[in-house]
Amino acid sequence: MNILRLLDKLSHDQFFTKEASRLEAITDISLFGKKAAKAAVPLGLGTLMATSAKAEPTKTALTGTALKSTLTDALQLALVLEYLENEYYSIGLSTPGLIPNGDRTVFMQISKHESAHVGFLKSTLTSLGTTPGNKPTFDFTSGGKFMPFTDYNQFLILAQAFEDTGVRAYKGQAGNVMSNKVVLQAALQIHSVEARHASQVRRMRANKGWIELADGGNMPSATNPVYAGEDNVNQAGYNTATLFGAAAGSAAYDEVLSGSDAQTIASLFIV
């Protein structure tokens, strides 16, 4: 089964909404578990990309080199963000007593997605002739500002910040991967999965599933860079606040996060 189709299937709302019964979620995870494990193997992903992403043509040697650099830089940034999320959920799930039993199914599934994303990005970079970056050393306390593995509320706060960052960052890099249609499709599908993660975690914190007016929703000031610019209400020369109000107007469009801004946010948690 194609890993991207699988991730899209596994990101169905029933996996990420409390309204769905735990039995339904566990049953579906069981049905897809073996396929997910097989599809997430880096070798399988590498084979997929070796016959598709690598085969994408470039117009000239010079243009091809420039496009490849832009493409692989975007993928390296995505890999850093996925490394961060993957390790964060792995530590959270392995910390006794941190995540309530009723929420573990959600984070176990999100963790599986992040692990698959890491494997996919590494294999894609390799298939494009680029060595994937090494996983950084993370400090999820950000120098003592947070205690996410002893306080579940803080764990949720950072989970929301990381997921919201990922959604905006993937959207911001879409233009940089357009030179390769296979990678573009993959990035947009992963973006969709990350958006579902973000929406679910936000709702678990009693927030709306979307961002309004650069307000993360009861988030500490240290996370402000994640939401900077989300209060924009001007789209294609039209002020959406005029007809819908500022909150609805800003919520109707997700704002992109530049690569440098995404890297700056990630760097807050890198030693």
N, C-alpha and C positions, 0 to 999 in steps of 0.2 A: 504493500500500500504506500502511495506517495506520502512522505512525511508531512508535507504542507497540508494536504487534504486531511490527514489524520489530526494534525494540530487544530485545524479549523473545526473538525467534528468534535474533538475533545473540549473545545472552547464554548460549546453550546451552553446556553444560559442555565440549564439544569445543573451543571457542575458548579456554578458560581452564584446560585441564589438559595437563600435559606428556605424559600417556599418549597423547593423540591425536596422530596423525602430523602433521607440518608440512604435508605435501601435502594432507591432508584439510582442515586449517584454511584454507590458502591457496585451495583450490578453492572452499570455501563462501564465503569472503570475496569471491572473484571473482564468484560467482553473485549475491551480494547487493549488491555494490559500487555498481552504477549505481542500484539502487533506494534504497540508503542515502543516496547523495549527493543524489538527487532529493527524498527525504523529509525530509532535514535542512535543506533550504532554508527560511530563516525565513518567506518569503512563503507557502509551502505550509503550514507549521505555523500561521501566523497565520490562514489561511483555515479550517483545521480548528477552531481554537479560537473563531473569530468566529461560527461557526454552532453551537457547542455550549456552551463554558464561559460565554460572554457571555449566552447565552440562558437560563441557569439563573435561575429566579424567586426573589425575596425576598418575605417575608411583609408587611413594612411598610417605609416609607422609612427610619425610624430604625433598625429592626433590620437592614435591608439595608445601610445605611451602616456600621454596626458590624461586621457579618459581612464586608463587603468589605474593611475595613481589616485585620481579623484574617487574612483569606485572602491579601491582597496582601503583608502583612508577612511571612507565612510563605514566600511565593514569592520575595520579595526576599532573604531569608536563604538559601534554597536556591540562588539565583542567585549569591550571593557564594561559596558553597562550590563551585559548579560552575565559576565563573570560576577559582578557585584551582586546582582539579584540572586543568582544561583547560590552563591556562598551564604548570603544572608538567610535565605529560607532553609538551607541545609543546617545551619547552626541553630536557627529557631526551632526547627522540628526535632533536633537532637538534644535540646535543652529541656530536662525534666520539669514538668509542671508549668512551663511557660504558656503554651497554647492550650486553651480549654478543649476538652475532648470534642465538643460540638463544632469547633472550628477547624479541627485538624484535617478533615477531609478536603476542605477548601485549599488549605496551604500545601497539602501533599500533592494535589493536582497542579497547583501553580508551580510548585517546585519541579515537577516532572516536565512541565513546559519549558521552564528556564534552562534545565539541564539539556533538553533537546535543542534549544536555541543555541546554546554554547557549542554543542557538537556540530550543528549545522553550519554555523558561521566559520568555525575552524576548518571544516572540510571544504567549504566554499573558497576560503582564502587559499588553501593549499592547492585546490584545483585550478586557481587562477595564477599559480606560480609564486605566491606570496606566503612567507612564513607567518603564521598567526602569532600575535603578541602573547607574551607570557601573562599569566594571571597576576595582577598586582597583589600586594599585601594590604589587606583592608583593616581599617579601624572603625568599626561601626558605632563607636562612641563619639567619633569626630573630636578627639582630644578632650573627652570628658563631658561633652555637651548632652549626650544621650546615654541612656542605660537600657537599650532595647531587649536585652536578654535576661533582665531581672524584673522588668515592668512591661506587662502585655500591652498596655495602652501606648507606651512608647514604641513597642514593636510594630503596632498598627500604624502609628504616625510615620515611621520611616518606611514601612511597606508602601503606604500611600504615596509618599514623596518619591520613592524610587520608581513606582509604576507610572505616576504622572510624568516624571522626567522621561521615562522610556517612550511613552506615547508621543510626546512632543518632539523628542529627539529623532525618532524614526520618521516622523512626518517631515522634519527639517532636512533629513538626508535623502529624501525621495528623489530630489532633482539630481543628486550626485551619483545615483545608481541607475539612472535612466539609460545609460549607454549599454546596459546589459538587461534585456527584457526578462530573462530568467531570474536574475537577482532582484530586479524591481518587483516582480510578482511575489517572490519569497519575502522581501522586506515588507511589502504591503500586507501580506497575510500575517506575518509575525506582528506587525503593528496592530492588526485587528485583534489578535489574541491578547496583546499587552493592554489594549483598551478595555477588554473584558475584565482582565485582572484589576485594572485601576478602578473601574466602576464598582466591582464587587467589594474591594477593600474600602473604598469610600463609603459604601452603604453599611459596611460592618462598623464604621465609626459614626453611624447615624447622619451621614452627609448625603447630599444628592449624588447621583452617579456621574455628574458632570461638573465642570468648573465654571463659576460665575465671578466676573469682576476681579480676577486675580486673587480671589479668596479661596484658599485651600480648604477652609472649614475647620476652625479651631486648631490651627496648626501653629507651632512655635515660629518666632521670627527668623530663626536660623534656616527655615525652609522657604523663605520669601523668594529666593532666586528661581525656585521651581515654577512659581506662578507669575513671575514678572512678565508683563505684556499681555496677559490673558484678559485684561480689561479693555482691550481694543474693540471698538464698536464700528469702525469704518471699514467697510468691505466693498471693493471695486468702486470707490468713490461715493458710496452711499452710507449714511449714518443709520445703522440698524436700530439705534436707540430711539430714533424719531418715531418709529411705528410700533416697536415692540417693548420699549423700555430698555434701560442700560443693562440690567441683569440678564434678561432674555436675549438681548442683542449680542452681548459678549459670549453667552453660552452657546449660541447657535453655530459658532465657528471656533474650531481649535486653532490656537496660534502655534506656529512652529518654534522650535528651540534651536538656535544655531549650534553648530558643532563645538565652537569654542565655549559657549555657555554650558552645554551639556558636559563637556570635559571639566569645566570649572566646578560644577556641582559634584561630579563623581570624585574629583580630587579632594573634596572635603573629607572623604572617607578612605583615602589612599595614603598609606604611610610613605 
